[in-house]
Amino acid sequence: MHKETVLVVGGSSGMGLSLARSLLADGCAVVVAGRSSERLARARAVLADVGDVRTVAADITREEDVIGLFGECGPLDHIVSTAADIAGAYELLPDLQLAAARKVFDSKFFGPLLLAKHGACRLAPHGSITFTSGIAAYRPAPRGSVVAGVNGALESLAYALAVELAPIRVNVVSPGWVDTPIWRHVAGDEAPARLAAMAEKLPVGRIGRPDDIADGIRFLMRNGYATGSVLHLDGGHRLV
Ligand SMILES: NC(=O)c1ccc[n+]([C@@H]2O[C@H](COP(=O)([O-])OP(=O)(O)OC[C@H]3O[C@@H](n4cnc5c(N)ncnc54)[C@H](OP(=O)(O)O)[C@@H]3O)[C@@H](O)[C@H]2O)c1
């Protein structure tokens, strides 16, 4: 049976790390990419026992890094990006620095665009690309303007790519609040209290786990009828 190879950009932390673990457990070969070599080394240490993992240091906001990344990957079945650099971007407008806002768009919009530009030709015809948007686009809140904007833009990009890159399928998973290291940038020390309060409001009565989102990405990768889809995994957050 064909052993699938999957590139997980952002696989050194949070949802991406959970996805890498579950794909390895399925028997896939997994390439994990991210910027920090230390973080990649930690992920490799955690994942090596599970299966066939390689790591590549790459910043997807840099086109030369993306070209180099695909050079190291070889042929692929699926590309996933959970990458986001939102440091400093959760601010009210008077305090918002354009440089921080641009970093969000570089990592969550232009990075995925470059992955599609240089990665599509590496994918098998049955292959897929999955990006990660988020609840901020649907339940916006003060301080979240840039993240709301990039999530919406990313979904529109995926619709267009689903048409342009067909038969390669292009989809998006839109997570609600999930307990991952990204929360230090969203709420700092208040993160545990904010997450606990949201858990009480949500119809499912709890915050998301990285595995919840990894499951959804695996579904989008493997369902041959899913393209141009946005899969909302938010515990009902859009409804409350
Ligand atoms: N957690 C939530 O509540 C939540 C809610 C809605 C949406 N989301 C979205 O879900 C996705 C995954 O979030 P998460 O919570 O799993 O975040 P996370 O734990 O902070 O992981 C983000 C990953 O992206 C990598 N990364 C960041 N910038 C990169 C770049 N320029 N090039 C390559 N890799 C890069 C990071 O590694 P390096 O820093 O080493 O590069 C890290 O591996 C993000 O798009 C986030 O916006 C999260």
The ligand as a Tripos MOL2 file, in Angstrom:
@<TRIPOS>MOLECULE
LIG
   48    52     1     0     0
SMALL
NO_CHARGES

@<TRIPOS>ATOM
      1 N1         -5.1650   27.9780   19.5820 N.am      1 LIG1
      2 C1         -6.2900   28.6240   19.2990 C.2       1 LIG1
      3 O1         -7.1280   28.9020   20.1780 O.2       1 LIG1
      4 C2         -6.5980   29.0110   17.8610 C.ar      1 LIG1
      5 C3         -7.8950   29.4930   17.5670 C.ar      1 LIG1
      6 C4         -8.2150   29.8170   16.2510 C.ar      1 LIG1
      7 C5         -7.2680   29.6670   15.2560 C.ar      1 LIG1
      8 N2         -6.0270   29.2270   15.5710 N.ar      1 LIG1
      9 C6         -5.0570   29.0430   14.4710 C.3       1 LIG1
     10 O2         -4.6570   27.6840   14.4370 O.3       1 LIG1
     11 C7         -3.3240   27.5790   13.9060 C.3       1 LIG1
     12 C8         -2.4690   26.7260   14.8370 C.3       1 LIG1
     13 O3         -2.3810   27.4010   16.0780 O.3       1 LIG1
     14 P1         -1.7100   26.7490   17.3660 P.3       1 LIG1
     15 O4         -2.5850   27.1910   18.4850 O.co2     1 LIG1
     16 O5         -1.4230   25.3080   17.1450 O.co2     1 LIG1
     17 O6         -0.3450   27.6350   17.4050 O.3       1 LIG1
     18 P2          1.1180   27.3390   17.9930 P.3       1 LIG1
     19 O7          1.0900   26.2870   19.0440 O.co2     1 LIG1
     20 O8          1.6910   28.6800   18.3420 O.co2     1 LIG1
     21 O9          1.9110   26.7490   16.7090 O.3       1 LIG1
     22 C9          2.2100   27.5710   15.6260 C.3       1 LIG1
     23 C10         3.2740   26.8610   14.7880 C.3       1 LIG1
     24 O10         3.5410   27.6350   13.6250 O.3       1 LIG1
     25 C11         4.9540   27.7500   13.4440 C.3       1 LIG1
     26 N3          5.2040   28.9950   12.7150 N.ar      1 LIG1
     27 C12         4.8390   30.2490   13.0550 C.ar      1 LIG1
     28 N4          5.2380   31.1330   12.1350 N.ar      1 LIG1
     29 C13         5.8680   30.4210   11.1700 C.ar      1 LIG1
     30 C14         6.5330   30.7560    9.9620 C.ar      1 LIG1
     31 N5          6.6170   32.0280    9.5660 N.pl3     1 LIG1
     32 N6          7.0730   29.7770    9.2170 N.ar      1 LIG1
     33 C15         7.0160   28.4880    9.6170 C.ar      1 LIG1
     34 N7          6.3940   28.0910   10.7600 N.ar      1 LIG1
     35 C16         5.8580   29.0510   11.5290 C.ar      1 LIG1
     36 C17         5.4940   27.7530   14.8760 C.3       1 LIG1
     37 O11         6.8600   27.3800   14.9670 O.3       1 LIG1
     38 P3          8.0410   28.5070   15.0040 P.3       1 LIG1
     39 O12         7.5560   29.6210   15.8950 O.co2     1 LIG1
     40 O13         9.2450   27.7900   15.5070 O.co2     1 LIG1
     41 O14         8.1840   28.9350   13.5860 O.co2     1 LIG1
     42 C18         4.6050   26.6730   15.4940 C.3       1 LIG1
     43 O15         5.1090   25.3800   15.1690 O.3       1 LIG1
     44 C19        -2.8550   29.0230   13.7270 C.3       1 LIG1
     45 O16        -3.0750   29.4090   12.3800 O.3       1 LIG1
     46 C20        -3.7710   29.8320   14.6310 C.3       1 LIG1
     47 O17        -3.9040   31.1800   14.2140 O.3       1 LIG1
     48 C21        -5.6670   28.8990   16.8370 C.ar      1 LIG1
@<TRIPOS>BOND
     1     1     2 1
     2     2     3 2
     3     2     4 1
     4     4     5 ar
     5     4    48 ar
     6     5     6 ar
     7     6     7 ar
     8     7     8 ar
     9     8     9 1
    10     8    48 ar
    11     9    10 1
    12     9    46 1
    13    10    11 1
    14    11    12 1
    15    11    44 1
    16    12    13 1
    17    13    14 1
    18    14    15 2
    19    14    16 1
    20    14    17 1
    21    17    18 1
    22    18    19 2
    23    18    20 1
    24    18    21 1
    25    21    22 1
    26    22    23 1
    27    23    24 1
    28    23    42 1
    29    24    25 1
    30    25    26 1
    31    25    36 1
    32    26    27 ar
    33    26    35 ar
    34    27    28 ar
    35    28    29 ar
    36    29    30 ar
    37    29    35 ar
    38    30    31 1
    39    30    32 ar
    40    32    33 ar
    41    33    34 ar
    42    34    35 ar
    43    36    37 1
    44    36    42 1
    45    37    38 1
    46    38    39 2
    47    38    40 1
    48    38    41 1
    49    42    43 1
    50    44    45 1
    51    44    46 1
    52    46    47 1
@<TRIPOS>SUBSTRUCTURE
     1 LIG1         1 GROUP 0 **** ****
